[in-house]
Amino acid sequence: PSVDGKSSEQIDLVWDLMLHEAKVEAAREPLLVSFLYSTIVNHPTLESALAFHLANRLSNPAMLSTQIMSLIREALDADPDFRRNLRADILAVRDRDPACNCLPDVFLYFKGFHALQTYRVSHYLWKSGRRVLAHYLQSQVSQNMQIDIHPNATLGSGIMLDHGTGIVIGETAHLGHNCSVLHHVTLGGSGKKGVDRHPKIGNGVLLGAGASVLGNINIGDGCQVGAGTLVIEDLPPRSVAVGVPAKIIGRFVDVTAQPSIGMNQLGSKESDEGIAFYI
C-alpha cells in the first residue's frame, strides 16, 4: 500500500463510506457544511483528515497545529500497522456503540477515539527515541480529554474506549485486540520504576465502568469484568468477574465469545444467556 493506506488499484471502503456519510450530514445541517468539509470532505485520505482534526484538538500556543499535524503524518507514513489500526478502531466504535449513528460521529466527536489515535502517534515517537515529545502528546490528551495512556503501553487493534473520561493505562500495560474499555477504567501498576508492573489484557475483553486491574497480572481472552470491580489476580480465559476484590462468578459457554463485541452488561438477559454461572 502507499503512504496513505491504499494504492491506486485499491479502494478504501472506510474512507469512502465516511466521505459519503459526511456529505449526507452536511446536506441535512447547513450550519455544519463548512465544518464537515474542512475536517473530512476536502481531504484526499483518511490519514490527511485525521492529522488535520487531531492537530486542531491538541494544539496550543507553544505547539502549533501545523507542527502537530506534521508529527501525525510522520507516524502514519512510517507505520502501516497504525493505518490499519485506525480503520479497525473507527469501525469498532461504529459497530459497538448504539449512540453512534455514522462514521463521521466517531471521527469528529468521540474523544476516546481521538485519545487512542493520539496514543498511537506518541507510541511511534516513544519507540523512535523521541520520548519527551511522546510525553508532551500524552499530557495534552490528559489535559484536554481526561484520558491518560502512557506512550510505552501496548494496545492492539479494534479497540473502543467508550466515553473515555477517567481511563488510565500504565507504562507496561498490554491491551489486546478487539477490547472495549468503559470510562474510569484503570490498568494500574504495582511495583517500582523499571519493573514490568501493569496488567496484560487478552483479546475480546470487556472492562466495565470503573473497573480497576492492578499489577502484573493476566486477564485471559474473552473475559468480562463488571463495573466497579477490583482485579488483583489472574483471570482465566472467558471468565466473568465482579466485586471488590474480584470473584469469578461464571464463564462464557462459547469458547469463541468476545463480550467486548456484544457490549451486553452483566445482569441483562442477552449477557446472562451465554454465561454458565457458578453456584
C-alpha positions in Angstrom: 0.0 0.0 0.0 1.0 3.6 -0.4 1.7 6.1 2.3 -2.0 6.9 2.7 -3.1 3.3 3.2 -4.1 2.4 -0.3 -2.6 2.0 -3.8 -4.3 3.4 -7.0 -5.7 -0.1 -7.6 -7.3 -0.3 -4.1 -10.5 1.1 -2.6 -10.5 2.4 0.9 -14.0 1.4 1.9 -13.9 3.1 5.4 -12.8 6.4 3.9 -15.3 6.2 1.0 -18.2 5.5 3.4 -17.1 8.3 5.8 -17.0 10.7 2.9 -20.4 9.7 1.7 -21.9 10.0 5.2 -20.3 13.4 5.8 -21.8 14.7 2.6 -25.2 13.4 3.7 -24.9 15.0 7.1 -23.8 18.3 5.5 -27.0 18.3 3.4 -29.1 17.7 6.5 -27.5 20.5 8.5 -26.4 23.6 6.6 -24.7 25.2 9.6 -22.2 22.3 9.7 -21.3 22.4 6.0 -18.1 24.4 6.5 -17.0 22.2 9.4 -17.7 18.9 7.7 -16.0 19.9 4.5 -12.9 21.4 6.2 -12.4 18.3 8.5 -13.5 15.5 6.2 -14.7 16.1 2.7 -11.9 18.4 1.5 -9.2 15.9 2.4 -7.8 13.3 0.0 -7.4 10.5 2.5 -8.5 9.4 6.0 -4.9 9.9 7.1 -4.9 13.5 6.0 -8.2 14.2 7.7 -7.1 12.6 10.9 -3.9 14.6 11.1 -5.8 17.9 10.5 -8.5 17.1 13.0 -6.3 15.8 15.8 -3.8 18.6 15.4 -6.5 21.2 15.9 -7.7 19.4 19.0 -4.2 19.2 20.5 -2.6 22.5 19.6 -1.8 25.3 21.9 0.3 28.5 21.7 3.5 26.5 22.4 2.9 23.9 19.7 1.1 25.0 16.6 -1.4 22.8 14.8 0.8 22.6 11.7 3.7 21.2 13.8 1.4 18.5 15.4 -0.1 17.7 12.0 3.4 17.0 10.7 4.1 14.7 13.6 0.9 12.7 13.0 1.5 12.4 9.3 5.1 11.2 10.0 3.7 8.4 12.3 1.1 7.4 9.8 3.6 7.4 6.9 6.0 5.3 8.8 3.7 2.7 10.3 1.4 0.6 8.1 0.0 -1.0 11.3 -1.1 2.4 12.5 -3.0 2.9 9.3 -4.7 -0.5 9.6 -5.5 0.0 13.3 -7.0 3.4 12.6 -9.6 1.8 10.4 -10.3 -1.1 12.8 -10.7 1.4 15.7 -13.2 3.6 14.0 -15.3 0.6 12.8 -15.1 -0.9 16.3 -16.9 2.2 17.7 -19.4 2.4 14.9 -20.3 -1.3 15.3 -20.4 -1.5 19.1 -21.7 1.9 20.4 -25.5 2.2 20.0 -25.2 6.0 20.4 -23.1 6.2 17.2 -25.1 6.9 14.0 -22.3 7.1 11.4 -18.6 7.2 10.9 -18.3 11.0 11.0 -19.7 10.9 14.5 -16.8 8.7 15.7 -14.2 10.6 13.8 -15.3 14.1 14.8 -16.8 13.8 18.3 -15.7 10.7 20.2 -12.8 11.6 22.4 -12.0 8.0 23.3 -11.2 7.5 19.6 -9.2 10.7 19.5 -7.2 9.7 22.6 -6.5 6.3 21.1 -5.2 7.6 17.8 -3.0 10.2 19.6 -1.6 7.4 21.7 -0.6 5.6 18.5 1.3 8.7 17.5 3.0 9.0 20.9 3.8 5.3 20.8 5.6 5.7 17.5 7.5 8.6 18.9 8.4 6.7 22.0 9.7 3.7 20.0 11.7 6.2 17.9 13.5 7.5 20.9 11.6 10.9 21.0 10.3 10.4 24.5 10.0 14.0 25.6 7.7 14.7 22.6 5.7 11.5 23.3 5.2 12.7 26.8 4.0 16.0 25.5 1.3 14.4 23.5 0.3 12.2 26.4 0.0 15.3 28.6 -2.1 17.2 26.0 -4.6 14.2 25.8 -4.7 14.0 29.6 -5.5 17.7 29.9 -7.9 18.0 27.0 -9.7 14.7 27.1 -9.2 13.3 30.7 -7.7 10.1 29.3 -4.1 9.1 30.3 -2.4 6.4 28.2 1.4 6.0 28.6 3.2 6.1 25.3 5.0 2.8 26.1 1.8 0.8 26.7 1.0 -1.8 24.1 -2.5 -1.5 22.6 -3.9 -3.8 20.0 -6.3 -3.2 17.1 -10.1 -2.7 17.0 -10.3 -1.1 20.4 -13.1 1.0 21.7 -12.6 3.5 24.6 -16.3 4.1 25.4 -16.9 7.7 26.7 -13.3 7.7 27.8 -13.3 10.0 30.7 -11.0 8.8 33.5 -9.3 5.9 31.7 -5.7 5.3 32.8 -3.4 2.8 31.1 0.1 2.5 32.6 3.5 2.2 31.1 3.9 -1.6 30.8 0.2 -2.5 30.3 -0.9 -4.6 27.3 -4.4 -4.4 25.9 -5.3 -7.0 23.3 -7.2 -6.8 20.1 -11.0 -6.1 19.9 -11.3 -4.9 23.6 -13.9 -2.5 24.9 -13.0 -0.3 27.8 -15.5 1.9 29.5 -15.0 5.1 31.4 -12.9 5.4 34.6 -11.1 2.1 34.0 -7.6 1.8 35.4 -4.9 -0.5 34.2 -2.6 0.3 37.1 0.8 -0.7 38.3 2.2 -2.4 41.4 5.9 -2.1 41.9 8.8 0.3 41.3 10.2 2.1 38.3 11.8 -0.2 35.7 9.6 -3.2 36.7 7.0 -4.8 34.4 4.2 -3.8 36.7 1.0 -3.4 34.8 -1.8 -5.8 33.6 -1.8 -7.9 30.5 -5.3 -7.9 29.0 -6.2 -10.6 26.4 -8.3 -10.3 23.2 -12.0 -9.6 23.2 -12.2 -8.4 26.8 -14.9 -6.1 28.1 -13.9 -3.9 31.1 -16.9 -2.3 32.8 -17.1 1.3 34.0 -14.9 2.0 37.0 -13.1 -1.4 36.9 -9.5 -1.4 38.3 -7.0 -4.0 37.2 -3.8 -3.7 39.2 -0.4 -5.2 39.0 1.4 -7.5 36.5 -1.5 -10.0 36.2 -3.1 -11.7 33.2 -6.7 -11.3 32.1 -7.5 -14.1 29.6 -9.1 -13.8 26.2 -12.9 -13.2 26.2 -13.2 -12.2 29.9 -15.8 -9.7 31.2 -15.0 -7.6 34.2 -18.1 -6.0 35.8 -18.5 -2.3 36.7 -16.6 -1.2 39.8 -14.6 -4.5 40.1 -11.1 -4.6 41.6 -8.9 -7.3 40.0 -5.6 -8.1 41.6 -5.2 -11.8 40.5 -5.1 -13.6 37.1 -8.5 -14.4 35.4 -8.6 -17.5 33.2 -10.0 -17.1 29.6 -13.7 -16.4 29.3 -14.2 -15.7 33.0 -16.9 -13.4 34.3 -15.7 -11.5 37.4 -17.3 -8.9 39.7 -16.7 -7.5 43.2 -14.1 -6.0 45.4 -11.8 -7.9 45.3 -12.9 -9.7 42.1 -14.7 -13.0 42.4 -15.2 -15.3 39.3 -19.0 -15.9 39.2 -19.1 -17.8 35.9 -17.6 -18.3 32.4 -18.8 -17.9 28.9 -20.1 -21.2 27.4 -19.0 -20.2 23.8 -15.2 -20.7 23.6 -15.1 -18.0 20.9 -17.1 -15.5 23.0 -15.9 -11.9 22.8 -18.1 -9.9 25.2 -16.4 -6.7 24.0 -18.3 -7.0 20.7 -21.8 -7.5 22.1 -21.3 -4.9 24.9 -24.0 -6.7 27.0 -23.7 -5.7 30.6 -23.9 -8.3 33.4 -27.5 -8.8 34.6 -29.0 -8.3 31.1 -30.9 -11.1 29.5 -28.5 -11.1 26.5 -25.4 -11.3 28.7 -26.7 -13.9 31.1 -27.9 -16.4 28.4 -24.3 -17.0 27.3 -22.8 -17.5 30.8 -22.6 -20.6 32.9 -22.8 -19.3 36.4 -21.1 -21.0 39.4 -23.4 -21.9 42.3 
